[in-house]
Amino acid sequence: MRSTALNPRTPLRISLTLLAALLLFASRPAAAQEVETSSYWLDPLFPTGDYPSLARGPSGTVYLGYAYLSPSAPAEFRIAYRDAGACTWQSTTLDPNGAGFRSAMATDAQGRHVVYLSGPYGSRELQYRRIVKSYGSLSVESSADLGPADGAPVSIAVDAGGHAHVSYSSGSILRYATDATGQWEGASYAEGGYPEGKYGNAIAMDSQGNAHIAYTVGELGSLNLAYVQWTGTSWSPDPIPMSSGGRGCAIAIGADDLPRISFEGRTGAAYDELRYAERTPSQWVVTPIGTVAAAYSTALVLGAGDEPRIATWVLDDQTAALFYVYRQDGIWHVVAPGAAPPTSGGADPISMAQNLSGYGLFAISDQTGTLRVFEETPGQGDGTPPAAVGDLNVQVGKTTAAVYWTATGDDGTSGTASNYDLRYSSLPISDGNFYQATRIATDCPAPAGYSDCATATGLYKCSPYYFALRVRDNAGNWSPLSNVAYGVTHCSGWETFCNAGFRARGVTPEGIQGGLDLRLASANPARSWATVNFAIPAGAVGEHVELAILDVAGRTVRTLVSGAAEPGRHEESWDLRGDDGQRAAPGIYFASLSLQDRRLTRVIVVTR
């Protein structure tokens, strides 16, 4: 041993082999277990993505690094993010030059830290980037080339001071690098068995700023798990019993500053079970969690009370299936969230983080190259899907289209759904080709009965388009396909967009606790009518309120409301005519809401 000191989208299909493995997984006496129905939802992301790495920021924003694969260009390393409460992802390219085949990400209050491999196989370099998010976009604040790296897993963690710590394999030796001193420094650590870290390495930090690394030693036929900790002055190994295997290892540190490790166990030359190693103050405790041909890759986070939550592949020579395992009150629970397609003898890495409630988030890339994110939700999934939208409509512009509909709900036509999947195509849309159509970004669903709208951009002028929608609830149930809306884009003239905050419903009897609110609740420009949705706060009862349509000179064209304010949310429609009964000429108008000395305005564009 030598040491260098350093100051630091497809349904789940399970083969008969997997089915038998799952039964064993549920009944093995070494760890009490239960198999339960999934209560997880699935978010399809982007096609042609691979090697995901997942992290969550302090405010709840989820970040996903991945390799974007193109048949005609080098791979690109991209980062996608979804803000807390948002229903769509934004993506940006970080490195377009053959990068991202392995990556890892960690976050702190100041920024996002990511490492990834770049360059062709056999001469790859490990790159570090510190990413900041400002005004809805990502930018690189600092970067470093950490030198040559094998095509093996990489891992990153951040200490309480915001310094990055990285583990990786280079030249078949486990490497460690950190910027804790203000500049990047590195060290190597070897157990004497080569290669090291080639089939798995993972790093985590304790509250004292010390690094803990789990890694593999040896080749596949004789692979073993090893663990080493930085004590503040030197590296200290700590042998783990039942350590044969180790492939796909993941590590997390508990509130007691002690490590927990998930890994694929090996019996002889066969990798046949998921194992969980937990360090107590006196010893390691290793628990086999079922006998399965499993765990090529594992991902681990610690929930409430430092209870483990593990995502892993279960696979045989033909099929890979995603499984989620967690411990609660001494019982191991096994869940099959689904959407893991057949693969050929292996499965790509899984990455995992926690949502704001402490439940698991995990990302995979399926065999079709589609990135997918699963999120654990408390309790059992319900079996009632949202009702199908039946009033999908479209107003087209020259290269845009405003698509609008009435929200259905979470269970049938009640509650609030979790997400929309709205798509368009130049061909008629059906259940059979829905996922081949182009997806349109949408806001989060409104409560049942309210109106929603989304804008399609980048359309060809003078062209026919079809639009269709499906709705998903928080248990992963999808609605049937909506009615198909149809429109032909104009050859010239106005563009059509949804207004910000497009959302409408009839009068809400309860008072609005927030401030004065005014929204357009129909597509804009308007051709035959315009609907205005407004809210009066509870404390404004009896005050004088006026809702009017003004021209660009500020003159009143039409008065829609004038009288004593009634708290609640209200809706008024304008038929595009003035108080004199004449139709308003094409042009720009303003919806103006006045309440005592407060005023809000929204632009309405009138076209022929």
DRENLUMSE-269002 format. One record per residue (C-alpha): residue in one letter; z, x, y. Coordinates in pm, whole numbers, padded with zeros to 5 digits, always signed. Each point is the difference from the previous one (the first is absolute). Layout:
BEGIN
AZXY;...
//
This chain:
BEGIN
M+00000+00000+00000;R-00076+00120+00349;S+00103-00155+00326;T-00084+00061+00364;A+00272-00114+00238;L-00114-00181+00310;N+00185-00152+00288;P-00117-00336-00010;R-02355-03283-01260;T-00049-00102-00332;P+00219-00195-00249;L+00242+00187-00222;R-00139+00058-00350;I+00233+00143-00265;S-00125+00139-00331;L+00182-00069-00328;T+00145+00351+00019;L+00142-00072+00344;L+00131-00338-00107;A+00191+00157-00286;A+00125+00269+00236;L+00123-00262+00245;L+00196-00177-00275;L+00167+00329-00085;F+00052+00060+00369;A+00196-00324+00018;S+00213+00050-00311;R+00086+00370-00022;P+00382+00022-00031;A+00033+00323+00200;A-00011-00202+00322;A+00067-00372+00036;Q-00312-00163+00140;E-00159-00330+00093;V-00368-00083+00043;E-00062-00251+00275;T-00274-00184+00181;S-00161+00179+00291;S+00122-00075+00350;Y-00234+00244+00167;W-00300-00046+00223;L-00308+00211+00012;D-00192+00106+00308;P-00358+00120-00059;L-00089+00268+00250;F-00308+00214+00021;P-00268+00080-00259;T-00077+00354-00116;G+00350+00137+00060;D+00206+00226-00226;Y+00319+00210-00024;P+00222-00222+00219;S+00317+00117+00174;L+00231-00256+00154;A+00279+00013+00259;R+00182-00244+00228;G+00102+00067+00358;P+00338-00096+00151;S-00149-00307+00171;G-00152-00127-00325;T-00357+00124+00047;V-00148+00098-00338;Y-00224+00309-00014;L-00244+00077-00279;G-00185+00330-00039;Y-00299+00007-00234;A-00328+00171-00084;Y-00299-00206+00109;L-00273+00064-00255;S-00370-00026+00082;P-00287+00073-00239;S-00205+00156+00280;A+00259+00194+00203;P+00310+00219-00050;A+00328-00178-00057;E+00196-00087+00313;F+00376-00006+00036;R+00098-00321+00175;I+00321-00169+00107;A+00035-00377+00012;Y+00296-00180+00152;R+00134-00354+00016;D+00263-00089+00258;A+00303-00206-00098;G-00093-00366+00008;A-00375+00077+00009;C-00237-00121-00270;T-00284+00248+00039;W-00037+00377-00029;Q-00148+00244+00250;S-00156+00323-00127;T-00095+00330+00163;T-00161+00319-00133;L+00226+00304+00020;D-00223+00259-00170;P-00368-00065-00086;N-00064+00327-00184;G+00055-00051-00372;A+00371-00078+00022;G+00275-00221-00136;F-00021+00045-00378;R+00378+00046+00001;S+00227-00106+00283;A+00360-00083+00080;M+00159-00164+00302;A+00344-00034+00156;T+00117-00160+00325;D+00282+00036+00247;A+00080-00151+00338;Q-00229+00244+00182;G-00314-00010-00210;R-00180+00010-00331;H-00022+00319-00205;V-00281+00037-00252;V-00132+00275-00227;Y-00330-00017-00187;L-00246+00222-00185;S-00333+00086+00159;G-00305+00192-00114;P-00193+00017-00328;Y+00168+00016-00338;G+00110+00356-00081;S+00045+00104+00363;R+00213-00274+00149;E+00235+00050+00293;L+00317-00194+00076;Q-00008-00155+00346;Y+00291-00138+00203;R-00030-00251+00283;R+00261-00163+00217;I-00130-00340+00110;V+00121-00211+00290;K-00085-00366+00062;S-00050-00111+00357;Y-00151-00320+00138;G-00124-00103-00343;S-00181+00324-00088;L+00087+00315-00196;S-00042+00355+00127;V+00086+00349-00126;E+00287+00161+00190;S+00022+00324-00200;S-00168+00155-00302;A+00023+00299-00234;D-00198+00153-00286;L+00258+00077-00269;G-00239+00207-00211;P-00156-00026-00347;A+00123-00270-00238;D-00082-00107-00354;G-00150-00344-00056;A+00349-00122-00095;P+00237-00252+00157;V+00150+00078+00340;S+00318-00143+00148;I+00163-00015+00343;A+00341-00103+00136;V+00155+00002+00346;D+00357+00101+00083;A+00228-00164+00257;G-00125+00238+00267;G-00362-00108-00045;H-00109+00319-00179;A-00251-00019-00283;H+00061+00148-00348;V-00287+00030-00248;S-00026+00078-00371;Y-00328+00081-00176;S-00157+00228-00259;S-00213+00303+00084;G-00113+00263-00247;S+00197-00193-00267;I+00323+00074+00188;L+00224-00256+00167;R-00014+00045+00376;Y+00223-00126+00278;A-00075-00005+00373;T+00188-00129+00303;D-00016+00004+00379;A+00379-00028+00032;T+00017+00323+00203;G-00264-00115+00245;Q-00285+00167-00184;W-00135-00037-00352;E+00157+00229-00259;G-00047+00000-00375;A+00154+00116-00324;S-00076-00011-00371;Y+00227-00094-00286;A-00071+00063-00369;E+00192-00085-00315;G-00194+00252-00205;G-00221-00258-00171;Y-00348-00047+00139;P-00150-00204+00148;E+00257-00159+00229;G-00045-00328+00184;K-00353-00042-00135;Y+00069-00340-00159;G+00260-00120+00244;N+00227+00112+00282;A+00204-00202+00246;I+00235+00086+00284;A+00285-00187+00170;M+00260+00092+00263;D+00375-00060+00001;S+00211-00078+00307;Q+00080+00371+00048;G-00366+00095+00032;N-00023+00158-00346;A-00315-00038-00207;H+00002-00132-00358;I-00314+00050-00210;A-00094-00146-00339;Y-00302+00161-00167;T-00174+00066-00330;V-00006+00331-00187;G-00263+00085-00259;E-00319-00156-00130;L-00046-00352-00137;G+00090+00076-00363;S+00332+00158+00095;L+00074-00146+00341;N+00360-00020+00127;L+00171-00135+00310;A+00193+00241+00221;Y+00214-00048+00309;V+00112+00239+00273;Q+00207-00045+00315;W+00033+00205+00318;T+00374+00056+00054;G-00028+00129+00354;T-00023+00365-00106;S-00203+00007-00323;W-00185-00207-00258;S+00217-00136-00280;P-00156-00143-00320;D+00180-00277-00187;P-00137-00060-00355;I-00058-00363-00101;P+00059-00122-00358;M-00278-00197-00170;S-00235+00173+00242;S-00303+00028-00227;G-00294-00141+00193;G+00036-00039+00374;R-00356-00096+00084;G-00029-00222+00307;C+00360+00069+00107;A+00149-00154+00315;I+00334+00075+00169;A+00237-00181+00237;I+00343+00093+00141;G+00287-00249-00005;A+00265-00065+00262;D+00216+00246-00196;D-00258+00277+00064;L-00075+00021-00373;P-00352-00016-00146;R-00167-00267-00214;I-00328+00072-00180;S-00253-00221-00178;F-00246+00165-00238;E-00212-00037-00311;G+00192+00105-00310;R-00153+00190-00291;T+00082-00013-00372;G-00171+00297-00162;A-00353+00001+00141;A+00002-00376+00070;Y+00085-00132+00346;D+00157-00328-00098;E+00266-00128+00240;L+00119-00038+00354;R+00330+00181+00069;Y+00246-00009+00286;A+00230+00298+00071;E+00303-00057+00220;R+00231+00281+00114;T+00371-00084+00011;P+00261+00240+00146;S+00056+00137-00351;Q-00327-00029-00193;W-00352-00136-00036;V-00037-00343-00161;V-00349-00062-00141;T-00102-00354-00098;P-00314-00078-00204;I-00143-00324+00139;G-00197-00128-00298;T-00253+00162-00231;V-00348-00027+00150;A-00312+00213+00016;A+00080+00019+00365;A+00090+00158+00329;Y-00290+00233+00079;S+00118-00054+00355;T+00332-00135+00125;A+00128-00090+00346;L+00368-00045+00086;V+00210-00142+00281;L+00369-00093+00010;G+00097-00351+00107;A+00336-00152+00086;G+00286+00185-00167;D-00241+00283-00090;E-00148-00214-00276;P-00337+00143-00111;R-00336-00171+00046;I-00286+00164-00190;A-00373-00069-00009;T-00198+00149-00289;W-00318-00029-00200;V+00021-00115-00361;L-00307+00125-00181;D-00174+00073-00325;D-00343+00152-00060;Q-00184-00301+00137;T+00222-00193+00237;A+00233+00067+00291;A+00241-00266+00125;L+00235+00018+00296;F+00370-00064-00066;Y+00296-00025+00233;V+00349+00078-00128;Y+00332-00039+00177;R+00369+00008-00092;Q+00249-00261+00114;D+00358-00036-00124;G-00072+00239-00285;I-00304-00194-00123;W-00350+00145+00016;H-00260-00259+00103;V-00366+00048-00090;V-00273-00176+00197;A-00380+00006-00037;P-00136-00067+00350;G-00358+00005-00130;A-00336+00101+00146;A-00026+00325-00196;P-00347+00020-00158;P-00111+00189-00311;T-00038+00374+00041;S-00108+00287-00222;G+00301+00188-00128;G+00195+00037+00322;A+00117-00147+00327;D+00007+00123+00358;P+00320+00074+00192;I+00231-00276+00117;S+00176+00026+00335;M+00305-00197+00101;A+00214-00086+00303;Q+00246-00272+00102;N-00044-00295+00228;L+00255-00085+00268;S+00197-00211-00251;G+00035+00291-00243;Y-00249-00137-00251;G-00284+00201-00149;L-00347+00060+00141;F-00243+00189-00221;A-00365+00097+00028;I-00265+00068-00262;S-00374+00053-00023;D-00159-00200-00280;Q-00298+00102-00210;T-00239-00170+00240;G+00124+00231+00277;T+00178-00279+00188;L+00331+00089+00161;R+00270-00258-00066;V+00354-00040+00128;F+00269-00198-00182;E+00319-00122+00168;E+00309-00122-00179;T+00138-00331+00120;P+00349-00126-00089;G+00037-00266-00266;Q-00261-00139-00235;G-00353-00070+00108;D-00090-00364+00050;G-00287-00164-00181;T-00131-00218+00283;P-00294+00156+00186;P-00103-00088+00355;A-00238-00292+00030;A-00365+00078+00066;V-00112-00012+00363;G-00236-00295+00035;D-00102+00014+00367;L-00141+00352+00045;N-00231-00002+00303;V-00199+00260+00192;Q-00136+00041+00352;V-00255+00280+00025;G-00107+00232+00278;K-00277+00257+00001;T+00175+00260-00220;T+00341-00163-00038;A+00150-00313-00152;A+00333-00176+00052;V+00119-00151-00327;Y+00282-00255+00025;W+00195-00223-00236;T+00329-00183-00056;A+00266+00200-00184;T+00105-00154-00331;G+00333+00155-00104;D+00195+00207-00251;D+00046-00274-00260;G-00291-00237+00022;T+00003-00133+00356;S+00357+00095+00096;G+00160+00317+00128;T-00177+00312+00126;A-00234+00209-00215;S+00006+00381-00008;N-00360+00110+00044;Y-00361-00104+00040;D-00313+00138-00163;L-00288-00113+00223;R-00352+00120-00083;Y-00359-00042+00112;S-00339+00058-00157;S-00368-00057+00070;L-00012-00185-00336;P+00186-00318-00103;I+00357+00084-00110;S+00154-00121-00325;D+00293+00096-00225;G-00235+00233-00187;N-00105+00215+00297;F+00290-00048+00245;Y+00130+00357-00036;Q-00347+00143+00059;A-00004-00155+00348;T+00120+00193+00306;R+00364-00045+00096;I+00103-00104+00353;A+00332+00113+00149;T+00241-00288+00060;D+00342-00051+00153;C+00295-00111-00211;P-00027-00367-00099;A+00139-00268+00226;P+00238-00265-00136;A-00163-00284-00190;G-00182-00239+00232;Y-00067+00251+00276;S-00344+00138+00079;D-00107+00359-00063;C-00306+00194+00109;A-00163+00337-00074;T-00298+00174+00156;A-00282+00156-00201;T-00180+00281+00184;G-00299+00221-00069;L-00223-00286-00115;Y-00378+00007+00035;K-00148-00231+00262;C-00228-00288-00107;S+00152+00015-00351;P+00164-00253-00236;Y+00358+00060-00117;Y+00240-00169-00241;F+00380+00014+00030;A+00275-00076-00254;L+00376+00047-00022;R+00280+00034-00251;V+00376-00012+00076;R+00281+00193-00172;D+00374-00076-00018;N+00288+00248-00026;A+00003-00021-00380;G-00362+00110-00031;N-00148-00345-00067;W-00347-00050+00149;S-00143-00331+00112;P-00333-00134-00125;L-00303+00087+00210;S-00034-00187+00328;N-00303-00201+00103;V-00287+00230+00102;A-00083+00003+00372;Y-00352+00084+00117;G-00153+00117+00326;V-00304+00182+00140;T+00066+00261+00265;H-00184-00040+00329;C-00293+00216+00100;S+00138+00040+00355;G+00278-00124+00221;W+00379-00009-00030;E+00225+00165-00257;T+00278-00207-00155;F+00359+00117-00054;C+00333-00151-00096;N+00258+00001+00274;A+00314+00207-00045;G+00274-00221-00133;F-00244-00265-00126;R+00238-00247-00156;A+00036-00373+00054;R+00177-00308-00119;G+00118-00333+00137;V+00317-00045+00204;T+00305+00174-00145;P+00306-00217+00077;E+00254+00279+00012;G+00026+00207+00318;I-00153+00347+00009;Q+00273+00258+00048;G-00233+00266+00139;G-00187+00001+00329;L-00301-00187+00130;D-00302+00041-00231;L-00372-00078+00034;R-00267+00060-00264;L-00358-00105-00060;A-00020-00182-00332;S-00377-00013-00051;A-00286+00245-00021;N-00111+00164+00324;P-00265-00037+00151;A+00021-00379-00008;R-00309-00215-00045;S+00131-00354-00034;W+00376+00014+00044;A+00294+00235+00050;T+00355-00050-00126;V+00304+00141+00177;N+00337+00043-00172;F+00307+00048+00220;A+00378+00017-00035;I+00273-00116+00239;P+00342+00169-00041;A+00304-00214-00077;G+00165+00069+00337;A-00297-00132+00201;V+00048-00372-00071;G-00097-00211+00300;E-00164+00282+00197;H-00350-00062+00135;V-00273+00131-00229;E-00372+00009+00060;L-00284+00107-00227;A-00335+00025+00172;I-00347+00152-00043;L-00104+00217+00295;D-00331+00159+00094;V-00039+00364+00106;A+00074-00097+00362;G+00334-00152-00103;R-00112-00358+00060;T+00128-00269-00236;V-00275-00126-00229;R+00213-00220-00225;T+00370-00087-00012;L+00115-00043-00358;V+00378-00039+00050;S+00211-00072+00309;G+00356-00131-00016;A+00352+00064-00128;A+00026+00273-00266;E+00094-00093-00356;P+00133+00295-00201;G-00196+00089-00312;R-00350+00107-00095;H-00291-00215+00114;E-00376-00009-00032;E-00267-00124+00241;S-00378-00005-00036;W-00261+00042+00274;D-00337-00164-00055;L-00163+00248+00243;R-00027-00267+00270;G+00151-00004+00346;D+00218-00268+00157;D-00327-00150+00133;G-00132-00047-00355;Q-00276+00261+00037;R-00040+00272-00266;A+00113+00341+00115;A-00280+00249+00061;P-00015+00304-00232;G+00226+00278+00124;I+00359+00124+00013;Y+00297-00234+00045;F+00377+00033-00018;A+00259-00212-00178;S+00299+00013+00235;L+00352-00109-00102;S+00256-00030+00280;L+00371-00072-00044;Q+00188+00001+00331;D-00070+00354+00131;R-00130+00141-00329;R-00369+00011-00094;L-00208+00111-00299;T-00380+00011-00019;R-00254+00044-00280;V-00377+00053+00030;I-00240-00260-00139;V-00371+00078-00017;V-00225-00307+00004;T-00351+00023-00145;R-00279-00249-00052;
//
